[in-house]
Amino acid sequence: MLLEHQDEHQSQRQAICPIAAKIGCTGETLRGCLHQAERDQGVRAGLTTSERGRLKQPWRTTAPPGRPTW
């Protein structure tokens, strides 16, 4: 939705504010979601959603087989 209406505004911020109000969140929340979607698509540098989820798992569940998990 945001990407569809971004061309109608002079800046990304001007596009974010009215859409955030319509869907009931803050502009900062919507901006964060947009940036994460861009990372997931490979457009923006950073960790993807799946990479972030993997890093949040405890080390013991991600240790390779045969490696001590003390």
A tleap script that builds the chain and sets N, CA, C and O, in Angstrom:
source leaprc.protein.ff14SB
mol = sequence {
  NMET LEU LEU GLU HIE GLN ASP GLU HIE GLN
  SER GLN ARG GLN ALA ILE CYS PRO ILE ALA
  ALA LYS ILE GLY CYS THR GLY GLU THR LEU
  ARG GLY CYS LEU HIE GLN ALA GLU ARG ASP
  GLN GLY VAL ARG ALA GLY LEU THR THR SER
  GLU ARG GLY ARG LEU LYS GLN PRO TRP ARG
  THR THR ALA PRO PRO GLY ARG PRO THR CTRP
}
set mol.1.N position { 0.828 -1.185 0.000 }
set mol.1.CA position { 0.000 0.000 0.000 }
set mol.1.C position { 0.879 1.257 0.000 }
set mol.1.O position { 0.629 2.209 -0.740 }
set mol.2.N position { 1.892 1.236 0.832 }
set mol.2.CA position { 2.775 2.390 0.921 }
set mol.2.C position { 3.537 2.592 -0.388 }
set mol.2.O position { 3.655 3.716 -0.876 }
set mol.3.N position { 4.043 1.517 -0.945 }
set mol.3.CA position { 4.809 1.626 -2.185 }
set mol.3.C position { 3.944 2.104 -3.347 }
set mol.3.O position { 4.434 2.777 -4.253 }
set mol.4.N position { 2.674 1.762 -3.320 }
set mol.4.CA position { 1.752 2.195 -4.378 }
set mol.4.C position { 1.514 3.703 -4.340 }
set mol.4.O position { 1.338 4.325 -5.388 }
set mol.5.N position { 1.506 4.296 -3.150 }
set mol.5.CA position { 1.182 5.716 -2.994 }
set mol.5.C position { 2.410 6.602 -2.810 }
set mol.5.O position { 2.283 7.820 -2.686 }
set mol.6.N position { 3.581 6.005 -2.792 }
set mol.6.CA position { 4.791 6.772 -2.537 }
set mol.6.C position { 5.056 7.791 -3.652 }
set mol.6.O position { 5.572 8.874 -3.374 }
set mol.7.N position { 4.720 7.475 -4.882 }
set mol.7.CA position { 4.952 8.387 -6.003 }
set mol.7.C position { 4.062 9.627 -5.951 }
set mol.7.O position { 4.370 10.636 -6.585 }
set mol.8.N position { 2.974 9.560 -5.212 }
set mol.8.CA position { 2.045 10.677 -5.122 }
set mol.8.C position { 2.534 11.762 -4.157 }
set mol.8.O position { 1.944 12.840 -4.087 }
set mol.9.N position { 3.600 11.483 -3.420 }
set mol.9.CA position { 4.103 12.403 -2.408 }
set mol.9.C position { 5.535 12.814 -2.721 }
set mol.9.O position { 6.251 12.117 -3.441 }
set mol.10.N position { 5.946 13.957 -2.168 }
set mol.10.CA position { 7.291 14.461 -2.412 }
set mol.10.C position { 8.361 13.666 -1.674 }
set mol.10.O position { 9.495 13.570 -2.144 }
set mol.11.N position { 8.016 13.102 -0.536 }
set mol.11.CA position { 8.994 12.329 0.227 }
set mol.11.C position { 8.335 11.075 0.796 }
set mol.11.O position { 7.111 10.958 0.850 }
set mol.12.N position { 9.177 10.153 1.212 }
set mol.12.CA position { 8.671 8.920 1.806 }
set mol.12.C position { 7.929 9.226 3.109 }
set mol.12.O position { 6.914 8.600 3.412 }
set mol.13.N position { 8.437 10.185 3.870 }
set mol.13.CA position { 7.801 10.551 5.139 }
set mol.13.C position { 6.384 11.074 4.908 }
set mol.13.O position { 5.474 10.743 5.669 }
set mol.14.N position { 6.187 11.881 3.876 }
set mol.14.CA position { 4.857 12.406 3.581 }
set mol.14.C position { 3.903 11.289 3.152 }
set mol.14.O position { 2.693 11.396 3.353 }
set mol.15.N position { 4.430 10.241 2.574 }
set mol.15.CA position { 3.591 9.107 2.190 }
set mol.15.C position { 3.263 8.234 3.403 }
set mol.15.O position { 2.172 7.670 3.486 }
set mol.16.N position { 4.200 8.122 4.335 }
set mol.16.CA position { 4.034 7.236 5.488 }
set mol.16.C position { 2.982 7.750 6.470 }
set mol.16.O position { 2.139 6.980 6.930 }
set mol.17.N position { 3.023 9.020 6.790 }
set mol.17.CA position { 2.147 9.556 7.847 }
set mol.17.C position { 0.653 9.313 7.612 }
set mol.17.O position { -0.010 8.808 8.518 }
set mol.18.N position { 0.086 9.646 6.445 }
set mol.18.CA position { -1.349 9.403 6.273 }
set mol.18.C position { -1.715 7.917 6.243 }
set mol.18.O position { -2.783 7.530 6.718 }
set mol.19.N position { -0.840 7.095 5.693 }
set mol.19.CA position { -1.132 5.658 5.634 }
set mol.19.C position { -1.059 5.053 7.027 }
set mol.19.O position { -1.879 4.203 7.375 }
set mol.20.N position { -0.091 5.479 7.825 }
set mol.20.CA position { 0.017 4.974 9.200 }
set mol.20.C position { -1.244 5.323 9.995 }
set mol.20.O position { -1.742 4.504 10.767 }
set mol.21.N position { -1.750 6.526 9.806 }
set mol.21.CA position { -2.971 6.928 10.506 }
set mol.21.C position { -4.158 6.067 10.072 }
set mol.21.O position { -5.005 5.712 10.892 }
set mol.22.N position { -4.217 5.736 8.789 }
set mol.22.CA position { -5.330 4.919 8.284 }
set mol.22.C position { -5.315 3.510 8.850 }
set mol.22.O position { -6.370 2.943 9.133 }
set mol.23.N position { -4.117 2.936 9.020 }
set mol.23.CA position { -4.063 1.552 9.497 }
set mol.23.C position { -3.900 1.456 11.017 }
set mol.23.O position { -3.885 0.359 11.576 }
set mol.24.N position { -3.777 2.608 11.681 }
set mol.24.CA position { -3.773 2.624 13.141 }
set mol.24.C position { -2.436 2.335 13.794 }
set mol.24.O position { -2.390 1.695 14.845 }
set mol.25.N position { -1.352 2.791 13.197 }
set mol.25.CA position { -0.047 2.651 13.838 }
set mol.25.C position { 0.706 3.969 13.711 }
set mol.25.O position { 0.222 4.905 13.075 }
set mol.26.N position { 1.876 4.042 14.309 }
set mol.26.CA position { 2.663 5.256 14.193 }
set mol.26.C position { 3.460 5.230 12.892 }
set mol.26.O position { 3.691 4.176 12.299 }
set mol.27.N position { 3.867 6.405 12.474 }
set mol.27.CA position { 4.684 6.495 11.268 }
set mol.27.C position { 5.999 5.758 11.420 }
set mol.27.O position { 6.491 5.152 10.468 }
set mol.28.N position { 6.569 5.807 12.616 }
set mol.28.CA position { 7.841 5.128 12.874 }
set mol.28.C position { 7.701 3.616 12.772 }
set mol.28.O position { 8.601 2.941 12.273 }
set mol.29.N position { 6.571 3.080 13.244 }
set mol.29.CA position { 6.323 1.643 13.145 }
set mol.29.C position { 6.212 1.228 11.684 }
set mol.29.O position { 6.804 0.232 11.270 }
set mol.30.N position { 5.461 1.985 10.913 }
set mol.30.CA position { 5.297 1.669 9.494 }
set mol.30.C position { 6.624 1.792 8.754 }
set mol.30.O position { 6.919 0.982 7.876 }
set mol.31.N position { 7.425 2.799 9.101 }
set mol.31.CA position { 8.726 2.976 8.466 }
set mol.31.C position { 9.626 1.784 8.770 }
set mol.31.O position { 10.340 1.306 7.888 }
set mol.32.N position { 9.597 1.307 9.996 }
set mol.32.CA position { 10.379 0.130 10.368 }
set mol.32.C position { 9.947 -1.111 9.608 }
set mol.32.O position { 10.783 -1.910 9.186 }
set mol.33.N position { 8.646 -1.272 9.434 }
set mol.33.CA position { 8.128 -2.411 8.659 }
set mol.33.C position { 8.561 -2.316 7.201 }
set mol.33.O position { 8.911 -3.323 6.585 }
set mol.34.N position { 8.535 -1.114 6.657 }
set mol.34.CA position { 8.967 -0.903 5.275 }
set mol.34.C position { 10.440 -1.252 5.121 }
set mol.34.O position { 10.821 -1.931 4.167 }
set mol.35.N position { 11.265 -0.798 6.045 }
set mol.35.CA position { 12.693 -1.093 5.967 }
set mol.35.C position { 12.961 -2.585 6.102 }
set mol.35.O position { 13.838 -3.114 5.418 }
set mol.36.N position { 12.225 -3.275 6.970 }
set mol.36.CA position { 12.410 -4.716 7.118 }
set mol.36.C position { 11.987 -5.439 5.846 }
set mol.36.O position { 12.651 -6.387 5.426 }
set mol.37.N position { 10.901 -5.010 5.234 }
set mol.37.CA position { 10.467 -5.617 3.972 }
set mol.37.C position { 11.519 -5.409 2.884 }
set mol.37.O position { 11.761 -6.301 2.071 }
set mol.38.N position { 12.137 -4.240 2.871 }
set mol.38.CA position { 13.201 -3.981 1.899 }
set mol.38.C position { 14.412 -4.877 2.153 }
set mol.38.O position { 15.047 -5.335 1.204 }
set mol.39.N position { 14.740 -5.134 3.428 }
set mol.39.CA position { 15.840 -6.052 3.736 }
set mol.39.C position { 15.494 -7.468 3.301 }
set mol.39.O position { 16.347 -8.177 2.767 }
set mol.40.N position { 14.256 -7.885 3.524 }
set mol.40.CA position { 13.826 -9.226 3.128 }
set mol.40.C position { 13.888 -9.412 1.610 }
set mol.40.O position { 14.141 -10.517 1.130 }
set mol.41.N position { 13.660 -8.335 0.856 }
set mol.41.CA position { 13.689 -8.396 -0.604 }
set mol.41.C position { 15.097 -8.216 -1.164 }
set mol.41.O position { 15.315 -8.386 -2.364 }
set mol.42.N position { 16.057 -7.873 -0.298 }
set mol.42.CA position { 17.428 -7.680 -0.740 }
set mol.42.C position { 17.722 -6.285 -1.249 }
set mol.42.O position { 18.794 -6.046 -1.805 }
set mol.43.N position { 16.793 -5.359 -1.070 }
set mol.43.CA position { 16.969 -3.988 -1.529 }
set mol.43.C position { 17.807 -3.185 -0.542 }
set mol.43.O position { 18.554 -2.294 -0.948 }
set mol.44.N position { 17.695 -3.486 0.734 }
set mol.44.CA position { 18.378 -2.749 1.802 }
set mol.44.C position { 19.314 -3.707 2.533 }
set mol.44.O position { 18.985 -4.875 2.739 }
set mol.45.N position { 20.467 -3.206 2.916 }
set mol.45.CA position { 21.425 -4.031 3.651 }
set mol.45.C position { 20.935 -4.292 5.069 }
set mol.45.O position { 20.266 -3.448 5.665 }
set mol.46.N position { 21.267 -5.458 5.604 }
set mol.46.CA position { 20.904 -5.804 6.974 }
set mol.46.C position { 20.387 -7.228 7.064 }
set mol.46.O position { 20.315 -7.941 6.063 }
set mol.47.N position { 20.029 -7.632 8.272 }
set mol.47.CA position { 19.532 -8.983 8.508 }
set mol.47.C position { 18.095 -9.133 8.040 }
set mol.47.O position { 17.264 -8.256 8.276 }
set mol.48.N position { 17.804 -10.243 7.378 }
set mol.48.CA position { 16.428 -10.525 6.978 }
set mol.48.C position { 15.647 -11.009 8.195 }
set mol.48.O position { 16.223 -11.262 9.253 }
set mol.49.N position { 14.348 -11.134 8.037 }
set mol.49.CA position { 13.491 -11.600 9.130 }
set mol.49.C position { 13.903 -13.000 9.573 }
set mol.49.O position { 13.969 -13.270 10.772 }
set mol.50.N position { 14.179 -13.891 8.627 }
set mol.50.CA position { 14.561 -15.260 8.985 }
set mol.50.C position { 15.919 -15.287 9.681 }
set mol.50.O position { 16.117 -16.073 10.608 }
set mol.51.N position { 16.855 -14.443 9.252 }
set mol.51.CA position { 18.157 -14.383 9.911 }
set mol.51.C position { 18.019 -13.860 11.339 }
set mol.51.O position { 18.670 -14.367 12.252 }
set mol.52.N position { 17.175 -12.850 11.533 }
set mol.52.CA position { 16.958 -12.304 12.874 }
set mol.52.C position { 16.330 -13.355 13.786 }
set mol.52.O position { 16.700 -13.464 14.955 }
set mol.53.N position { 15.389 -14.123 13.260 }
set mol.53.CA position { 14.753 -15.182 14.041 }
set mol.53.C position { 15.743 -16.258 14.443 }
set mol.53.O position { 15.707 -16.762 15.566 }
set mol.54.N position { 16.634 -16.611 13.510 }
set mol.54.CA position { 17.630 -17.628 13.806 }
set mol.54.C position { 18.590 -17.152 14.893 }
set mol.54.O position { 18.985 -17.939 15.753 }
set mol.55.N position { 18.965 -15.885 14.866 }
set mol.55.CA position { 19.868 -15.359 15.875 }
set mol.55.C position { 19.224 -15.271 17.252 }
set mol.55.O position { 19.925 -15.284 18.264 }
set mol.56.N position { 17.909 -15.182 17.303 }
set mol.56.CA position { 17.216 -15.101 18.593 }
set mol.56.C position { 17.097 -16.467 19.269 }
set mol.56.O position { 16.824 -16.543 20.467 }
set mol.57.N position { 17.301 -17.544 18.509 }
set mol.57.CA position { 17.221 -18.878 19.091 }
set mol.57.C position { 18.389 -19.077 20.043 }
set mol.57.O position { 19.480 -18.554 19.813 }
set mol.58.N position { 18.165 -19.820 21.097 }
set mol.58.CA position { 19.277 -20.114 22.011 }
set mol.58.C position { 20.398 -20.841 21.275 }
set mol.58.O position { 20.139 -21.600 20.341 }
set mol.59.N position { 21.633 -20.614 21.688 }
set mol.59.CA position { 22.787 -21.219 21.048 }
set mol.59.C position { 22.698 -22.733 21.061 }
set mol.59.O position { 23.116 -23.387 20.105 }
set mol.60.N position { 22.174 -23.281 22.100 }
set mol.60.CA position { 22.119 -24.743 22.218 }
set mol.60.C position { 21.287 -25.380 21.115 }
set mol.60.O position { 21.585 -26.495 20.686 }
set mol.61.N position { 20.269 -24.707 20.657 }
set mol.61.CA position { 19.443 -25.303 19.606 }
set mol.61.C position { 20.051 -25.106 18.235 }
set mol.61.O position { 19.631 -25.763 17.283 }
set mol.62.N position { 21.039 -24.211 18.103 }
set mol.62.CA position { 21.645 -23.977 16.803 }
set mol.62.C position { 23.028 -24.588 16.679 }
set mol.62.O position { 23.646 -24.495 15.618 }
set mol.63.N position { 23.539 -25.223 17.756 }
set mol.63.CA position { 24.858 -25.833 17.715 }
set mol.63.C position { 24.835 -27.040 16.792 }
set mol.63.O position { 23.869 -27.804 16.793 }
set mol.64.N position { 25.891 -27.221 16.002 }
set mol.64.CA position { 25.923 -28.379 15.112 }
set mol.64.C position { 26.007 -29.683 15.898 }
set mol.64.O position { 26.487 -29.693 17.032 }
set mol.65.N position { 25.549 -30.773 15.312 }
set mol.65.CA position { 25.598 -32.072 16.013 }
set mol.65.C position { 27.031 -32.417 16.408 }
set mol.65.O position { 27.972 -32.183 15.649 }
set mol.66.N position { 27.178 -32.968 17.591 }
set mol.66.CA position { 28.495 -33.368 18.079 }
set mol.66.C position { 29.248 -32.279 18.805 }
set mol.66.O position { 30.286 -32.544 19.411 }
set mol.67.N position { 28.750 -31.061 18.757 }
set mol.67.CA position { 29.423 -29.963 19.456 }
set mol.67.C position { 28.856 -29.860 20.873 }
set mol.67.O position { 27.643 -29.950 21.058 }
set mol.68.N position { 29.718 -29.671 21.869 }
set mol.68.CA position { 29.212 -29.575 23.250 }
set mol.68.C position { 28.238 -28.403 23.406 }
set mol.68.O position { 28.402 -27.355 22.782 }
set mol.69.N position { 27.232 -28.602 24.243 }
set mol.69.CA position { 26.220 -27.558 24.465 }
set mol.69.C position { 26.185 -27.113 25.914 }
set mol.69.O position { 25.123 -26.769 26.432 }
set mol.70.N position { 27.329 -27.116 26.570 }
set mol.70.CA position { 27.339 -26.712 27.982 }
set mol.70.C position { 26.966 -25.319 28.066 }
set mol.70.O position { 26.907 -24.760 29.161 }
savepdb mol mol.pdb
quit
